[in-house]
Amino acid sequence: MTIKTKVLGSSLALAMAVTGFAPMAQAEDGLYIPLLSYRTGPFAGGGIPIANGMSDYFAMLNERDGGIGGVKLVVEECETGYNAQKGVECYEATKANGALVYNPYSTGITLQLIPKAPVDQIPILAMGYGLSASAVGEKFPWGFNYPTTYWSQMSSILKYIADQEGGFDNLKGKKIGYVYLDAGYGKEPIPLLEQLAEKYGFETLLVPVGVKEMQNQSSHWLTIRKERPDYVVMWGWGAMNATAVRQAAKIRFPLDKFIGNWWAGADADLRPVGETGKGYLAANFSGVGQDYPVIQDIIKHVVDPGKSKVGSKDDVGTVLYNRGVANAVIVAEAIATAQKLSGKAQITGVEMRDGLENLKLDAARLAELGLEGFMAPIIGSCEDHAGSGPVFIQQWDGSKWNKVTEPIEPMADIVRPLLEEAAQNYVSDKPDWKTQSCS
């Protein structure tokens, strides 16, 4: 396994690739943030822009502000290839270096790290993915899903579908297909989908796609042609997405009734499809494009001086690059919050957890950061580790994404009780599991 080390600073830029688990930068050198990235493997097309967005935002803070609270950020990538075992190996190799938080970028890796977090006292931030039940702060003190969970996202997508049909009452008797990567990620929202199907009287058609089948989905879409669902929702990733859109167009499934989640609606997914994918829809929760002051600061301080790994300036502002920026913003603001709460510039994982739980990324703060209109506000609490943020629907016009709805709030009144039930089920057979009281 290869670990790539990068210490980012205005006067210091060190890049070193080593084989095996060599000693890495320690916390006393700065605020240490390990990034579990995947620039290689079948999902590299998504992993690369996310890693670039995160790294570039942290680099910008170092270059422009001298870090956070006067302390430089030490950002270190460890390549996982989107493999759960490699993700765990990266975690074990980096946790003792003063790691403040882990961003696994894989539901499979997240599920492996969740039991380790309370033991090692390092929070896990699975931004909009992972185990939805970890949104329940009482049961998962060390897990966070900001800005929202897969279950909340599924409920927002179903609200969009219901709106197209004139209300939830009109979903009765409809059939909704669910095409998903046959892994922990794709399986995660199925319990909610099935609950809502029972509540509103629609039928579900589950169509799992194995990792080895991602680029050969002919049989899956023949099933869809035969079953004729009214809508299809997709939880796809990597090469699976472009293949699915092409296959949907091939069988003449109406693309304006084909809705991907926020990992199935990137520029990398639809650029290869081009005009064939016109009309396809996807959820999103972060801004697209370079027309934000913070993105311009990244270009000025990092991209233009040649301190970014982006292949082209045009890669800045794409869906997943900006998603990485959003993730880095949450991490940075949690660090700043932790510093204020602890009265210390150099914080620990325990204090980082407090920073995440007391995060206040409201509209005023977003505007101050140059992020007005970029993402919905996130207000953390002991009880709510997800924020239950809204999503909007974007549509591919053949060459670019366009926002076509206002933010769609999740069905919190339905989702929250189900999350609490799932959280209780998770901990019920773990007598040593550490919870917390939020009263």
Stockholm file with secondary structure:
# STOCKHOLM 1.0

chainA/1-439         MTIKTKVLGSSLALAMAVTGFAPMAQAEDGLYIPLLSYRTGPFAGGGIPIANGMSDYFAMLNERDGGIGGVKLVVEECETGYNAQKGVECYEATKANGALVYNPYSTGITLQLIPKAPVDQIPILAMGYGLSASAVGEKFPWGFNYPTTYWSQMSSILKYIADQEGGFDNLKGKKIGYVYLDAGYGKEPIPLLEQLAEKYGFETLLVPVGVKEMQNQSSHWLTIRKERPDYVVMWGWGAMNATAVRQAAKIRFPLDKFIGNWWAGADADLRPVGETGKGYLAANFSGVGQDYPVIQDIIKHVVDPGKSKVGSKDDVGTVLYNRGVANAVIVAEAIATAQKLSGKAQITGVEMRDGLENLKLDAARLAELGLEGFMAPIIGSCEDHAGSGPVFIQQWDGSKWNKVTEPIEPMADIVRPLLEEAAQNYVSDKPDWKTQSCS
#=GR chainA/1-439 SS CEEEEEEECSSCEEEEEEESCCCCCCGGGSEEEEEEECSSSTTHHHHHHHHHHHHHHHHHHHHHHSSBTTBCEEEEEEECTTCHHHHHHHHHHHGGGTCCCBBCCSHHHHHHHTTTHHHHTCCEECTTCSCGGGGBTTTCTTEECTTCCHHHHHHHHHHHHHHHTTSGGGGTTCEEEEEEETTHHHHTTHHHHHHHHHHHTCEEEEEEECGGGTTCCHHHHHHHHHHCCSEEEEECCTHHHHHHHHHHHHTTCCGGGEEECTTSCCHHHHTTTGGGGTTCEEEECBCCSSCSHHHHHHIIIIITTTCSCCSSGGGTTSHHHHHHHHHHHHHHHHHHHHHHHHTCSSCCHHHHHHHHHTCEECHHHHHHTTCTTTBCCEECCSSBSSCCCCBEEEEECSSSEEECSCCBCCCHHHHHHHHHHHHHHHHHTCTTCCCCCCC
#=GC SS_cons         CEEEEEEECSSCEEEEEEESCCCCCCGGGSEEEEEEECSSSTTHHHHHHHHHHHHHHHHHHHHHHSSBTTBCEEEEEEECTTCHHHHHHHHHHHGGGTCCCBBCCSHHHHHHHTTTHHHHTCCEECTTCSCGGGGBTTTCTTEECTTCCHHHHHHHHHHHHHHHTTSGGGGTTCEEEEEEETTHHHHTTHHHHHHHHHHHTCEEEEEEECGGGTTCCHHHHHHHHHHCCSEEEEECCTHHHHHHHHHHHHTTCCGGGEEECTTSCCHHHHTTTGGGGTTCEEEECBCCSSCSHHHHHHIIIIITTTCSCCSSGGGTTSHHHHHHHHHHHHHHHHHHHHHHHHTCSSCCHHHHHHHHHTCEECHHHHHHTTCTTTBCCEECCSSBSSCCCCBEEEEECSSSEEECSCCBCCCHHHHHHHHHHHHHHHHHTCTTCCCCCCC
//
